[in-house]
Amino acid sequence: MGGVDIVSLAYSVTVTAGGLMGYVRAGSIPSLVAGLAFGSLMGYGTYQTSNDPQNVNLSLVTSGLLAGVMGYRFFNSGKFMPAGLVFGLSLLMVARFGYRIASRT
């Protein structure tokens, strides 16, 4: 077992905090539910990648779905915060996990 996957952990915390902030600032229950759901999935994905760096399937699917949803919102609204930021971070995570899958031998 290696160390904790800090990058995935930071992404998970960011997604969760974003959902909480959406609820606190705008009273958005969908933001709260999505933030907690995606943050929890990424939290479990972080646990998986921390134990086995090649076990990225859940994390890849979760960050891919979040990239799709937030990319759609970003391109429709043109607003960087929060949709554009989460879209960009999610794309980076998809690339990171995609690289791990591509480099498997």
C-alpha positions in Angstrom: 0.0 0.0 0.0 1.3 3.4 -1.0 0.5 6.8 0.5 -2.8 8.7 0.2 -3.6 9.9 -3.3 -3.4 13.6 -2.3 -4.5 14.9 -5.7 -7.7 12.8 -5.7 -8.3 13.7 -2.1 -8.0 17.4 -2.8 -10.4 17.1 -5.8 -12.9 15.2 -3.7 -12.8 17.8 -0.9 -13.2 20.6 -3.5 -16.2 19.0 -5.1 -17.9 18.5 -1.7 -17.1 22.0 -0.5 -18.5 23.4 -3.8 -21.8 21.7 -3.2 -21.9 22.9 0.4 -21.1 26.5 -0.7 -23.8 26.3 -3.4 -26.3 25.4 -0.7 -25.1 28.0 1.8 -24.9 30.9 -0.7 -27.9 30.2 -2.9 -30.0 27.6 -1.0 -29.5 25.2 -3.9 -30.5 21.7 -2.8 -29.4 20.2 -6.1 -25.9 21.7 -5.6 -25.8 20.2 -2.1 -26.9 16.8 -3.3 -24.6 16.7 -6.3 -21.6 18.0 -4.3 -22.1 15.4 -1.6 -22.8 12.5 -4.1 -19.9 13.3 -6.4 -17.6 14.2 -3.5 -18.4 10.9 -1.7 -17.9 8.8 -4.9 -14.5 10.6 -5.4 -13.7 10.0 -1.7 -14.2 6.3 -2.2 -12.3 6.5 -5.4 -9.4 8.2 -3.5 -9.4 5.3 -1.1 -9.2 2.8 -4.0 -6.4 4.6 -5.8 -4.5 5.1 -2.5 -4.5 1.3 -2.0 -3.9 0.5 -5.7 -2.8 3.3 -8.0 -4.1 1.3 -11.0 -7.6 1.0 -9.6 -9.0 4.2 -11.2 -12.2 3.0 -12.8 -14.6 4.7 -10.2 -12.6 7.8 -10.1 -12.4 8.0 -13.9 -16.2 7.6 -14.4 -17.0 10.0 -11.6 -14.7 12.8 -12.8 -15.9 12.1 -16.4 -19.5 12.5 -15.5 -18.8 15.6 -13.5 -16.8 17.0 -16.4 -19.8 16.4 -18.7 -22.4 18.0 -16.4 -20.3 21.0 -15.5 -19.0 21.4 -19.1 -22.6 21.6 -20.3 -23.4 24.2 -17.6 -20.3 26.2 -18.4 -20.8 26.4 -22.1 -24.5 27.3 -21.6 -23.9 30.0 -19.0 -20.4 31.2 -19.9 -19.7 31.6 -16.2 -16.4 30.4 -15.0 -17.5 30.1 -11.3 -18.3 27.4 -10.4 -19.1 25.5 -13.6 -16.0 26.4 -15.5 -13.6 25.7 -12.6 -15.1 22.3 -11.8 -15.2 21.5 -15.5 -11.4 22.3 -15.9 -10.5 20.4 -12.7 -12.6 17.4 -13.8 -10.9 17.4 -17.3 -7.5 17.3 -15.6 -8.6 14.4 -13.4 -10.0 12.5 -16.4 -6.6 13.0 -18.2 -4.7 11.9 -15.1 -6.7 8.7 -14.7 -6.8 8.1 -18.5 -3.0 8.3 -18.5 -2.9 5.6 -15.7 -5.1 3.3 -17.8 -3.1 3.9 -21.0 0.2 3.2 -19.2 -0.9 -0.2 -17.9 1.2 -3.1 -19.1 
